[in-house]
């Protein structure tokens, strides 16, 4: 799916590049990347020796639904090696291929359009932050970060921070859905699909991600992914402010 959209590739603007840089900084931050459950699964697979044993460690079975070739790839350290050497610059470079895909790009723009009125309506930080257990100082810092960034976003409709925020919210949606699928005792095609989607997102395989996102949107969200992420953008911004208020997205100098 999604390959038809590659007929005309889009150009990457300077603002696009800045947006990917801002997004990469947050996505690769340990505080966010640890929410991706596939990292733990890859580590588990890599702990196995080729013959299926891990020394004194009890035998771990290959996760149901993971093909033999996939399992061998993980044991060889392919995923973890690439992720270990991933930097904001390399992640952003890989994601350029996704952003050049017209259908992928249009979904991100549609998400931004859905997010604008949602963010304009939500003026109170406390309502969205109720679920976060923060001390007084951290809460005050998060509130300042949220309100300042919200004001800047609404004042600058074309700011790269919009696209960066959408990419980070997409990361959270992928991680959440994958976590739910991995929690099932039995894996099916959708579980394996989420495993691959997480992998493509984390290693920044932009071309593969652009294809898979179309299917993800259709199967999991009935082609309403942009609308759903956009409507929840206020909470997404609060969540980031509560956990990562020190990131560049929240600094006044960020575009």
BASE-511938 format. One record per residue: x negated, y negated, z negated of N, C-alpha, C in turn. Coordinates in Angstrom, 2 decimals, m for minus. Example, Ala and Ser with C-alpha at 12.3 -4.5 7.8 and 13.67 -1.06 7.14 Angstrom:
BEGIN
        nX        nY        nZ       caX       caY       caZ        cX        cY        cZ
    m13.19      5.69     m7.80    m12.30      4.50     m7.80    m13.20      3.30     m7.80
    m12.85      2.25     m7.08    m13.67      1.06     m7.14    m12.90     m0.03     m7.87
This chain:
BEGIN
        nX        nY        nZ       caX       caY       caZ        cX        cY        cZ
     m0.83      1.19      0.00      0.00      0.00      0.00     m0.87     m1.25      0.00
     m0.32     m2.34      0.56     m1.00     m3.61      0.49     m2.00     m3.85      1.61
     m2.32     m2.82      2.39     m3.35     m2.97      3.41     m2.91     m3.88      4.54
     m1.60     m3.98      4.79     m1.13     m4.83      5.86     m1.44     m6.29      5.58
     m1.60     m6.63      4.34     m1.85     m8.02      3.95     m3.27     m8.45      4.28
     m4.11     m7.52      4.73     m5.50     m7.86      4.98     m5.73     m8.40      6.38
     m4.67     m8.56      7.17     m4.83     m9.06      8.51     m5.52    m10.41      8.54
     m5.13    m11.31      7.65     m5.74    m12.62      7.56     m6.25    m12.81      6.13
     m7.55    m12.95      6.02     m8.15    m13.11      4.71     m8.16    m14.57      4.33
     m7.92    m14.86      3.06     m7.92    m16.22      2.58     m9.32    m16.65      2.17
     m9.56    m17.94      2.24    m10.84    m18.48      1.82    m10.81    m18.74      0.31
    m11.97    m18.65     m0.32    m12.10    m18.92     m1.74    m12.56    m20.36     m1.92
    m11.78    m21.15     m2.60    m12.13    m22.54     m2.83    m13.02    m22.67     m4.06
    m13.54    m23.87     m4.26    m14.36    m24.12     m5.45    m13.52    m23.95     m6.71
    m12.25    m24.39     m6.67    m11.36    m24.22     m7.82    m11.08    m22.74     m8.10
    m10.93    m21.95     m7.03    m10.73    m20.51     m7.20    m11.93    m19.89     m7.92
    m13.12    m20.26     m7.49    m14.35    m19.73     m8.09    m14.44    m20.12     m9.56
    m14.05    m21.35     m9.89    m14.07    m21.79    m11.28    m13.04    m21.03    m12.10
    m11.88    m20.78    m11.52    m10.83    m20.03    m12.21    m11.30    m18.62    m12.54
    m11.95    m17.97    m11.58    m12.46    m16.61    m11.81    m13.54    m16.61    m12.88
    m14.36    m17.65    m12.91    m15.39    m17.74    m13.95    m14.78    m17.86    m15.33
    m13.78    m18.72    m15.46    m13.11    m18.89    m16.74    m12.43    m17.59    m17.18
    m11.77    m16.93    m16.22    m11.09    m15.67    m16.53    m12.08    m14.60    m16.95
    m13.19    m14.50    m16.21    m14.20    m13.47    m16.50    m14.77    m13.63    m17.89
    m15.00    m14.86    m18.31    m15.55    m15.10    m19.64    m14.65    m14.52    m20.72
    m13.34    m14.67    m20.55    m12.40    m14.17    m21.56    m12.20    m12.66    m21.43
    m12.05    m12.17    m20.23    m11.76    m10.75    m20.03    m12.90     m9.86    m20.50
    m14.14    m10.30    m20.31    m15.30     m9.51    m20.73    m15.70     m9.77    m22.17
    m15.02    m10.69    m22.82    m15.28    m10.95    m24.24    m14.89     m9.70    m25.04
    m15.72     m9.26    m25.99    m15.41     m8.06    m26.78    m14.03     m8.11    m27.44
    m13.57     m9.29    m27.78    m12.27     m9.42    m28.44    m11.12     m9.07    m27.53
    m11.31     m9.16    m26.23    m10.25     m8.81    m25.29    m10.51     m7.47    m24.62
    m11.75     m7.24    m24.25    m12.03     m6.02    m23.49    m11.78     m4.76    m24.31
    m11.85     m4.87    m25.64    m11.62     m3.70    m26.48    m10.15     m3.25    m26.44
     m9.27     m4.06    m25.89     m7.86     m3.66    m25.78     m7.63     m2.70    m24.62
     m8.63     m2.51    m23.77     m8.50     m1.58    m22.66     m8.84     m0.18    m23.14
     m7.83      0.67    m23.16     m8.00      2.01    m23.72     m8.85      2.92    m22.85
     m8.94      2.65    m21.56     m9.70      3.54    m20.69    m11.19      3.53    m21.04
    m11.67      2.46    m21.67    m13.07      2.41    m22.06    m13.38      3.54    m23.04
    m12.46      3.76    m23.99    m12.64      4.85    m24.95    m12.57      6.21    m24.24
    m11.69      6.30    m23.26    m11.55      7.56    m22.53    m12.80      7.85    m21.72
    m13.36      6.84    m21.08    m14.60      7.02    m20.33    m15.73      7.46    m21.27
    m15.80      6.84    m22.44    m16.84      7.21    m23.40    m16.67      8.66    m23.83
    m15.43      9.09    m23.98    m15.16     10.47    m24.37    m15.62     11.43    m23.29
    m15.34     11.10    m22.03    m15.74     11.97    m20.93    m17.26     12.03    m20.80
    m17.91     10.89    m21.01    m19.36     10.86    m20.86    m20.07     11.62    m21.98
    m19.34     11.86    m23.08    m19.96     12.61    m24.18    m20.06     14.09    m23.86
    m19.36     14.51    m22.81    m19.40     15.92    m22.43    m20.60     16.21    m21.55
    m21.21     17.35    m21.77    m22.29     17.80    m20.90    m21.66     18.42    m19.65
    m22.41     18.54    m18.55    m21.86     19.12    m17.32    m21.21     20.48    m17.51
    m21.70     21.25    m18.50    m21.12     22.58    m18.70    m19.91     22.53    m19.62
    m19.52     21.29    m20.02    m18.32     21.15    m20.84    m18.59     21.13    m22.32
    m19.89     21.09    m22.72    m20.21     21.10    m24.14    m20.95     19.82    m24.50
    m20.89     19.45    m25.77    m21.56     18.24    m26.24    m22.37     18.54    m27.48
    m23.24     19.58    m27.37    m24.08     19.95    m28.50    m23.23     20.38    m29.68
    m23.43     19.72    m30.81    m22.70     20.07    m32.02    m21.30     19.48    m32.06
    m21.01     18.61    m31.06    m19.67     18.00    m31.02    m18.68     19.02    m30.49
    m17.53     19.18    m31.13    m16.54     20.13    m30.65    m16.16     19.87    m29.21
    m15.80     20.93    m28.51    m15.42     20.82    m27.11    m14.22     19.90    m26.96
    m14.34     18.95    m26.04    m13.23     18.05    m25.73    m12.69     18.41    m24.36
    m11.41     18.61    m24.28    m10.82     18.99    m23.01    m10.71     17.79    m22.09
    m10.82     18.06    m20.79    m10.61     17.00    m19.80     m9.17     16.51    m19.92
     m8.95     15.19    m19.97     m7.58     14.67    m20.09     m6.70     15.20    m18.97
     m5.48     15.64    m19.28     m4.57     16.13    m18.25     m4.35     15.09    m17.19
     m4.33     15.52    m15.93     m4.03     14.61    m14.84     m5.28     13.99    m14.24
     m6.43     14.11    m14.87     m7.66     13.56    m14.33     m8.29     14.61    m13.44
     m8.53     14.26    m12.19     m9.06     15.23    m11.24    m10.49     15.60    m11.59
    m10.93     16.73    m11.04    m12.29     17.17    m11.31    m13.32     16.16    m10.82
    m13.07     15.55     m9.65    m14.01     14.56     m9.12    m14.04     13.31     m9.98
    m12.87     12.91    m10.50    m12.84     11.75    m11.39    m13.62     12.04    m12.67
    m13.40     13.22    m13.23    m14.08     13.57    m14.47    m15.59     13.62    m14.26
    m16.03     14.21    m13.13    m17.47     14.27    m12.86    m18.06     12.88    m12.71
    m17.29     11.96    m12.07    m17.76     10.58    m11.91    m17.96      9.92    m13.26
    m17.03     10.17    m14.20    m17.14      9.56    m15.51    m18.32     10.16    m16.28
    m18.51     11.48    m16.17    m19.61     12.12    m16.89    m20.95     11.60    m16.39
    m21.00     11.21    m15.11    m22.25     10.73    m14.55    m22.57      9.32    m15.01
    m21.64      8.69    m15.70    m21.88      7.36    m16.24    m21.60      6.25    m15.26
    m20.95      6.57    m14.13    m20.67      5.56    m13.12    m19.90      4.37    m13.66
    m18.79      4.62    m14.31    m17.96      3.53    m14.83    m18.67      2.76    m15.93
    m19.15      3.46    m16.93    m19.76      2.79    m18.07    m21.02      2.03    m17.68
    m21.80      2.59    m16.76    m23.00      1.88    m16.31    m22.63      0.57    m15.64
    m21.61      0.62    m14.79    m21.19     m0.59    m14.10    m20.61     m1.61    m15.09
    m19.83     m1.13    m16.04    m19.23     m2.03    m17.01    m20.29     m2.62    m17.94
    m21.28     m1.80    m18.28    m22.34     m2.25    m19.18    m23.15     m3.38    m18.56
    m23.29     m3.34    m17.24    m24.06     m4.37    m16.53    m23.17     m5.47    m15.97
    m21.91     m5.40    m16.28    m20.98     m6.42    m15.78    m21.19     m7.74    m16.51
    m21.21     m8.81    m15.77    m21.31    m10.15    m16.34    m20.16    m10.99    m15.79
    m19.87    m12.13    m16.41    m18.83    m12.99    m15.83    m19.08    m13.30    m14.35
    m20.35    m13.48    m13.98    m20.67    m13.80    m12.59    m20.38    m12.63    m11.65
    m20.77    m11.40    m12.06    m20.53    m10.24    m11.18    m19.05     m9.89    m11.13
    m18.34    m10.04    m12.26    m16.91     m9.77    m12.27    m16.18    m10.76    m11.35
    m16.52    m12.02    m11.47    m15.88    m13.04    m10.63    m16.18    m12.79     m9.15
    m17.40    m12.37     m8.83    m17.76    m12.09     m7.44    m16.94    m10.94     m6.88
    m16.76     m9.88     m7.68    m15.96     m8.75     m7.23    m14.50     m9.11     m7.03
    m13.98     m9.98     m7.88    m12.58    m10.36     m7.80    m12.27    m11.29     m6.62
    m13.30    m11.83     m6.00    m13.07    m12.66     m4.82    m12.34    m11.86     m3.73
    m12.67    m10.57     m3.61    m12.02     m9.74     m2.59    m10.53     m9.61     m2.85
    m10.14     m9.54     m4.12     m8.72     m9.48     m4.45     m8.06    m10.80     m4.13
     m8.71    m11.89     m4.47     m8.12    m13.21     m4.29     m7.99    m13.56     m2.81
     m8.82    m12.95     m1.97     m8.71    m13.19     m0.52     m7.53    m12.44      0.09
     m7.00    m11.46     m0.64     m5.84    m10.70     m0.15     m4.59    m11.56     m0.27
     m3.90    m11.78      0.84     m2.78    m12.72      0.85     m1.67    m12.32     m0.11
     m1.29    m11.06     m0.14     m0.19    m10.62     m1.01     m0.57    m10.76     m2.48
     m1.79    m10.39     m2.82     m2.27    m10.53     m4.19     m2.25    m12.00     m4.60
     m2.78    m12.85     m3.73     m2.86    m14.28     m4.01     m1.47    m14.88     m4.18
     m0.54    m14.46     m3.32      0.82    m14.99     m3.41      1.49    m14.61     m4.72
      1.22    m13.42     m5.22      1.79    m13.01     m6.51      1.24    m13.87     m7.65
     m0.04    m14.19     m7.58     m0.61    m15.04     m8.62      0.00    m16.44     m8.58
      0.18    m16.98     m7.37      0.79    m18.30     m7.24      2.24    m18.28     m7.72
      2.95    m17.19     m7.41      4.34    m17.06     m7.86      4.41    m16.99     m9.39
      3.40    m16.36     m9.99      3.35    m16.29    m11.46      3.16    m17.67    m12.05
      2.29    m18.46    m11.44      2.07    m19.83    m11.91      3.35    m20.65    m11.82
      4.06    m20.50    m10.71      5.30    m21.26    m10.54      6.34    m20.86    m11.59
      6.37    m19.58    m11.94      7.30    m19.13    m12.98      6.85    m19.58    m14.36
      5.55    m19.78    m14.52      5.01    m20.16    m15.83      5.22    m21.64    m16.15
      5.24    m22.47    m15.14      5.34    m23.92    m15.38      6.56    m24.29    m16.22
      7.78    m23.92    m15.80      8.95    m24.29    m16.61      8.96    m23.61    m17.98
      8.43    m22.39    m18.07      8.38    m21.69    m19.35      7.48    m22.44    m20.32
      6.33    m22.87    m19.84      5.39    m23.58    m20.71      5.92    m24.98    m21.05
      6.65    m25.58    m20.13      7.22    m26.90    m20.38      8.30    m26.83    m21.46
      9.06    m25.74    m21.48     10.14    m25.60    m22.46      9.60    m25.31    m23.85
      8.51    m24.54    m23.93      8.00    m24.08    m25.23      7.04    m25.12    m25.81
      7.53    m25.92    m26.71      6.71    m26.99    m27.29      6.16    m26.65    m28.67
      6.72    m25.63    m29.32      6.31    m25.31    m30.68      5.35    m24.14    m30.72
      4.24    m24.33    m31.37      3.24    m23.29    m31.54      3.69    m22.24    m32.55
      4.26    m22.68    m33.66      4.60    m21.79    m34.77      5.57    m20.69    m34.36
      6.51    m21.01    m33.49      7.50    m20.02    m33.06      6.83    m18.84    m32.37
      5.84    m19.13    m31.53      5.16    m18.08    m30.78      4.08    m17.38    m31.61
      3.60    m18.05    m32.66      2.45    m17.52    m33.41      2.85    m16.75    m34.66
      4.12    m16.49    m34.85      4.58    m15.83    m36.08      3.95    m14.46    m36.30
      3.66    m13.77    m35.22      3.16    m12.39    m35.36      1.65    m12.31    m35.65
      0.97    m13.46    m35.69     m0.47    m13.44    m35.90     m0.80    m13.79    m37.35
     m1.59    m12.94    m37.98     m1.97    m13.13    m39.38     m3.27    m13.93    m39.44
     m3.14    m15.25    m39.53     m4.31    m16.12    m39.50     m4.40    m16.91    m40.80
     m5.64    m17.19    m41.21     m5.78    m18.08    m42.36     m5.48    m19.51    m41.92
     m5.38    m20.40    m42.88     m4.94    m21.76    m42.59     m5.87    m22.48    m41.61
     m7.16    m22.32    m41.79     m8.13    m22.99    m40.93     m8.06    m22.47    m39.49
     m8.01    m21.13    m39.34     m7.96    m20.53    m38.02     m6.66    m20.89    m37.32
     m5.56    m20.90    m38.06     m4.26    m21.26    m37.47     m4.27    m22.71    m36.97
     m4.89    m23.60    m37.76     m4.95    m25.01    m37.36     m5.78    m25.16    m36.09
     m6.89    m24.42    m36.02     m7.73    m24.47    m34.82     m6.98    m23.93    m33.61
     m6.27    m22.82    m33.80     m5.50    m22.21    m32.71     m4.40    m23.15    m32.23
     m3.74    m23.81    m33.17     m2.65    m24.72    m32.81     m3.18    m25.89    m31.99
     m4.31    m26.45    m32.40     m4.91    m27.55    m31.64     m5.28    m27.09    m30.23
     m5.87    m25.90    m30.15     m6.28    m25.36    m28.85     m5.08    m25.16    m27.94
     m4.01    m24.60    m28.50     m2.81    m24.35    m27.70     m2.18    m25.64    m27.21
     m1.94    m26.57    m28.12     m1.22    m27.80    m27.75     m2.03    m28.65    m26.76
     m3.34    m28.73    m26.99     m4.18    m29.51    m26.09     m4.23    m28.91    m24.70
     m4.38    m27.59    m24.64     m4.48    m26.91    m23.35     m3.13    m26.92    m22.64
     m2.05    m26.72    m23.38     m0.71    m26.80    m22.78     m0.50    m28.17    m22.13
     m0.84    m29.22    m22.85     m0.67    m30.57    m22.32     m1.50    m30.77    m21.05
     m2.73    m30.26    m21.09     m3.61    m30.42    m19.92     m3.08    m29.64    m18.72
     m2.60    m28.44    m18.95     m2.06    m27.64    m17.86     m0.86    m28.31    m17.21
      0.04    m28.82    m18.03      1.24    m29.46    m17.49      0.91    m30.76    m16.76
     m0.17    m31.41    m17.18     m0.57    m32.66    m16.54     m1.36    m32.43    m15.25
     m1.94    m31.23    m15.10     m2.78    m30.93    m13.94     m2.28    m29.65    m13.26
     m1.25    m29.75    m12.42     m0.64    m28.56    m11.80     m1.60    m27.72    m10.97
     m2.67    m28.34    m10.46     m3.61    m27.59     m9.61     m4.89    m27.20    m10.35
     m4.92    m27.36    m11.66     m6.13    m27.06    m12.42     m6.50    m25.58    m12.32
     m7.79    m25.26    m12.16     m8.22    m23.85    m12.12     m7.80    m23.07    m13.36
     m7.60    m23.77    m14.47     m7.20    m23.09    m15.71     m5.90    m22.33    m15.53
     m5.02    m22.78    m14.66     m3.77    m22.06    m14.41     m4.05    m20.65    m13.88
     m4.86    m20.58    m12.84     m5.17    m19.28    m12.24     m5.94    m18.40    m13.21
     m6.85    m19.01    m13.98     m7.60    m18.25    m14.98     m6.65    m17.64    m16.01
     m5.69    m18.42    m16.46     m4.74    m17.94    m17.46     m3.89    m16.80    m16.90
     m3.49    m16.90    m15.65     m2.71    m15.82    m15.03     m3.53    m14.54    m14.96
     m4.80    m14.63    m14.60     m5.65    m13.45    m14.51     m5.80    m12.78    m15.88
     m5.94    m13.58    m16.92     m6.09    m13.01    m18.26     m4.78    m12.38    m18.71
     m3.66    m13.02    m18.42     m2.36    m12.43    m18.77     m2.13    m11.14    m17.99
     m2.59    m11.09    m16.75     m2.49     m9.85    m15.97     m3.33     m8.76    m16.62
     m4.50     m9.12    m17.13     m5.34     m8.16    m17.84     m4.61     m7.57    m19.03
     m3.91     m8.41    m19.78     m3.19     m7.94    m20.96     m2.04     m7.02    m20.56
     m1.36     m7.34    m19.47     m0.25     m6.50    m19.00     m0.77     m5.12    m18.58
     m1.87     m5.10    m17.86     m2.46     m3.83    m17.42     m2.90     m3.01    m18.63
     m3.59     m3.64    m19.58     m4.06     m2.93    m20.76     m2.91     m2.37    m21.58
     m1.85     m3.15    m21.73     m0.69     m2.71    m22.53      0.00     m1.52    m21.89
      0.24     m1.59    m20.58      0.91     m0.49    m19.89      0.05      0.77    m19.89
     m1.25      0.61    m19.70     m2.14      1.77    m19.72     m2.14      2.42    m21.09
     m2.18      1.61    m22.13     m2.18      2.14    m23.49     m0.94      2.99    m23.75
      0.20      2.49    m23.29      1.45      3.24    m23.48      1.44      4.56    m22.74
      0.87      4.56    m21.52      0.83      5.81    m20.74     m0.17      6.78    m21.35
     m1.32      6.29    m21.81     m2.34      7.16    m22.36     m1.89      7.80    m23.67
     m0.94      7.16    m24.35     m0.46      7.69    m25.64      0.38      8.94    m25.47
      0.91      9.17    m24.28      1.73     10.36    m24.04      0.88     11.62    m24.10
      1.45     12.70    m24.60      0.72     13.96    m24.70      0.44     14.55    m23.32
      1.37     14.32    m22.40      1.22     14.87    m21.05      1.04     13.74    m20.05
      0.02     13.87    m19.24     m0.22     12.87    m18.22      0.54     13.22    m16.95
      0.97     12.17    m16.22      1.60     12.37    m14.93      0.94     11.44    m13.92
      1.53     11.31    m12.74      0.92     10.47    m11.70      0.81      9.02    m12.14
      1.80      8.54    m12.87      1.77      7.15    m13.30      0.66      6.89    m14.31
      0.39      7.89    m15.15     m0.70      7.75    m16.11     m2.03      7.66    m15.39
     m2.24      8.55    m14.44     m3.47      8.54    m13.66     m3.61      7.24    m12.88
     m2.47      6.75    m12.38     m2.48      5.48    m11.66     m2.95      4.35    m12.57
     m2.44      4.31    m13.80     m2.83      3.25    m14.73     m4.31      3.38    m15.11
     m4.79      4.60    m15.22     m6.21      4.85    m15.50     m7.07      4.21    m14.41
     m6.66      4.43    m13.15     m7.42      3.90    m12.02     m7.27      2.39    m11.92
     m6.08      1.87    m12.23     m5.86      0.42    m12.17     m6.73     m0.30    m13.19
     m6.79      0.23    m14.41     m7.67     m0.34    m15.42     m9.11     m0.32    m14.96
     m9.53      0.80    m14.42    m10.92      0.94    m13.96    m11.24     m0.09    m12.88
    m10.35     m0.20    m11.88    m10.59     m1.15    m10.80    m10.63     m2.58    m11.30
     m9.80     m2.88    m12.29     m9.77     m4.23    m12.83    m11.06     m4.54    m13.59
    m11.50     m3.61    m14.43    m12.67     m3.85    m15.27    m13.98     m3.90    m14.49
    m14.10     m3.05    m13.47    m15.33     m3.09    m12.67    m15.21     m4.06    m11.51
    m14.06     m4.76    m11.43    m13.84     m5.79    m10.42    m13.95     m5.25     m9.00
    m13.29     m4.12     m8.77    m13.16     m3.60     m7.40    m11.97     m4.34     m6.79
    m12.22     m5.53     m6.30    m11.15     m6.42     m5.87    m10.25     m5.86     m4.80
    m10.82     m5.21     m3.79    m10.01     m4.68     m2.69     m9.05     m3.60     m3.18
     m9.57     m2.67     m3.99     m8.72     m1.60     m4.53     m7.66     m2.17     m5.45
     m8.03     m3.15     m6.26     m7.08     m3.75     m7.19     m5.94     m4.44     m6.45
     m6.26     m5.15     m5.38     m5.22     m5.84     m4.62     m4.19     m4.86     m4.08
     m4.65     m3.71     m3.60     m3.72     m2.68     m3.12     m2.88     m2.12     m4.25
     m3.53     m1.78     m5.35     m2.82     m1.13     m6.45     m1.83     m2.07     m7.13
     m2.13     m3.37     m7.16     m1.24     m4.28     m7.86      0.14     m4.32     m7.20
      0.19     m4.18     m5.89      1.48     m4.17     m5.21      2.32     m2.99     m5.69
      1.68     m1.84     m5.79      2.38     m0.64     m6.26      2.76     m0.75     m7.73
      1.85     m1.30     m8.52      2.11     m1.53     m9.95      3.34     m2.41    m10.13
      3.40     m3.49     m9.38      4.53     m4.41     m9.45      5.83     m3.71     m9.07
      5.78     m2.95     m7.99      7.01     m2.31     m7.48      7.50     m1.20     m8.40
      6.60     m0.34     m8.84      7.00      0.83     m9.63      7.33      0.49    m11.07
      6.51     m0.35    m11.69      6.67     m0.64    m13.11      7.59     m1.84    m13.38
      7.67     m2.76    m12.43      8.41     m4.00    m12.69      9.46     m4.35    m11.64
      9.70     m3.44    m10.71     10.72     m3.66     m9.67     10.49     m4.99     m8.95
      9.24     m5.28     m8.64      8.82     m6.48     m7.91      9.14     m7.77     m8.66
      9.15     m7.71     m9.99      9.42     m8.89    m10.81      8.23     m9.23    m11.72
      7.05     m8.74    m11.37      5.89     m8.94    m12.23      5.57    m10.43    m12.39
      5.59    m11.18    m11.30      5.29    m12.62    m11.38      6.27    m13.33    m12.29
      7.53    m13.02    m12.14      8.56    m13.64    m12.98      8.37    m13.30    m14.46
      8.07    m12.04    m14.74      7.95    m11.59    m16.12      6.71    m12.17    m16.79
      5.55    m12.10    m16.12      4.34    m12.67    m16.70      4.50    m14.18    m16.87
      5.08    m14.83    m15.87      5.27    m16.28    m15.95      6.15    m16.69    m17.12
      7.23    m15.96    m17.34      8.15    m16.31    m18.42      7.51    m16.11    m19.79
      6.51    m15.22    m19.87      5.85    m14.94    m21.14      4.53    m15.70    m21.31
      4.27    m16.60    m20.38      3.01    m17.34    m20.42      2.80    m18.12    m21.72
      3.84    m18.75    m22.29      3.62    m19.45    m23.56      3.04    m18.54    m24.64
      3.58    m17.32    m24.76      3.04    m16.39    m25.75      1.63    m15.97    m25.38
      1.37    m15.77    m24.08      0.02    m15.41    m23.65     m1.00    m16.46    m24.02
     m0.62    m17.74    m23.86     m1.52    m18.82    m24.21     m1.72    m18.89    m25.73
     m0.66    m18.68    m26.48     m0.77    m18.66    m27.94     m1.68    m17.51    m28.39
     m1.49    m16.34    m27.82     m2.31    m15.18    m28.18     m3.78    m15.46    m27.95
     m4.11    m16.08    m26.83     m5.50    m16.41    m26.54     m6.02    m17.48    m27.49
     m5.19    m18.47    m27.79     m5.60    m19.53    m28.71     m5.87    m18.97    m30.10
     m5.08    m17.98    m30.51     m5.25    m17.39    m31.84     m6.49    m16.51    m31.94
     m6.89    m15.92    m30.84     m8.02    m14.98    m30.89     m9.29    m15.49    m30.23
     m9.17    m16.48    m29.32    m10.33    m16.90    m28.54    m10.32    m18.41    m28.33
    m10.03    m19.16    m29.36     m9.95    m20.63    m29.24    m11.29    m21.26    m28.88
    m12.38    m20.49    m29.03    m13.70    m21.02    m28.73    m14.11    m20.80    m27.27
    m13.25    m20.21    m26.45    m13.60    m19.95    m25.06    m13.48    m21.23    m24.23
    m14.08    m21.23    m23.06    m14.14    m22.43    m22.23    m12.77    m22.92    m21.79
    m11.81    m22.00    m21.69    m10.47    m22.40    m21.27     m9.90    m23.49    m22.17
    m10.23    m23.43    m23.45     m9.66    m24.35    m24.41    m10.52    m25.59    m24.67
    m11.63    m25.71    m23.97    m12.49    m26.87    m24.16    m12.02    m28.01    m23.27
    m12.01    m29.24    m23.77    m11.54    m30.38    m22.98    m12.25    m30.55    m21.65
    m13.52    m30.09    m21.59    m14.29    m30.25    m20.35    m13.89    m29.25    m19.29
    m13.11    m28.19    m19.69    m12.70    m27.19    m18.70    m11.73    m27.84    m17.73
    m11.82    m27.52    m16.41    m10.94    m28.14    m15.41     m9.49    m27.82    m15.71
